[in-house]
């Protein structure tokens, strides 16, 4: 499977996940609006997601996938099966302890993340209750990360990329069917969403297991003390754990930044956490479709190239990934900066979400958009370090970027409120990506292929033309005042987006960019 085909498969399935996630968010916005209880749910949902990023998609994946790929390349599949069994045993017991502590410590976790919820009536208590219900979600999702790492290493990308759809479907069902049932019984409807989250976690793990079984890679988790000691004594398991230590610090730094921003937002006007949440959800479209898809595909391939000592293939894969990032992330960033309000109005201006909410979400989205190129590029650049089993360098950079983010908050939040929080994250991501790139260049791991200057000018010129069109389209139509005309507004949005894409790619073609040759690399 070529890199483009693999990345396209992951990207298309991720698109399905993001579309169903958008439907979920639209339904939640319409049913629940933006208020203290939606802030409470978003805080409670963020806590297991924070730990999921620490243990699952973050530190664990960064340490596990490179070691797994190297083991497969050097020692063969049989030895790698044994490594998977040992890792699954150690991970399962660690997760059991984590979940117990998380349920017991829910009040402390909510206070650390959003103590400002105490100002909003029962918001704090609701967040604690929903955190306790949803915290075991981290256990299921960490085992999903283990399964996904194995399947991606064996180049089975489809199942891991498709499973997030199940969470969205469960949450849609909870908002559509569960919330009215609770309301009819006099129970706060938002609590239905916690049940949807847990059901989604169970189903995501359940669909991964048959895929592992077909490959003969379904691990048997050791339940005895002797099995745990055997797993712990595996040299590769200890290597993964040693790599996880700096990775935990690195991912932890990013999550600390998120916690600080959520804490600040909880002290702003009610609804601020929710406005940032919806803006962040829209940002996940380009970051997931581009950055995550490329990172998932490139990480095991880069690790394999490093293990084989093939420096030329390693550098060529990085160069290809960065060119795709520039090709697609730059116009997306331009669109978010020039066309944020029409996007938000079309997608979210329904039901209880007001015209004022639309404006607040739009300015936050534009803030994130300023750093979109950095947010996406990090997903390609960081695996360049992980493939060499160098996690310490990205961690050091992440710590410095945390300081930069908070310094930016001091300047931006008093002037821009919640939008300042989004902008600080975006600007810091640009610094992070540039720092990672310079590091790879200095060590000689990445040698850019010829033609970057012309390529950058072609993309920049095409993006400027597209920006002019989108600014005209944003001012030409009364997007916010088309409330109640959902189909007309959606059709108009689709037409404008299609026009922008035609202008961008048409300008690239006119400038002489050989797009087909680039995609075939």
Beta strands, then each sheet from edge to edge (+ up, - down):
end
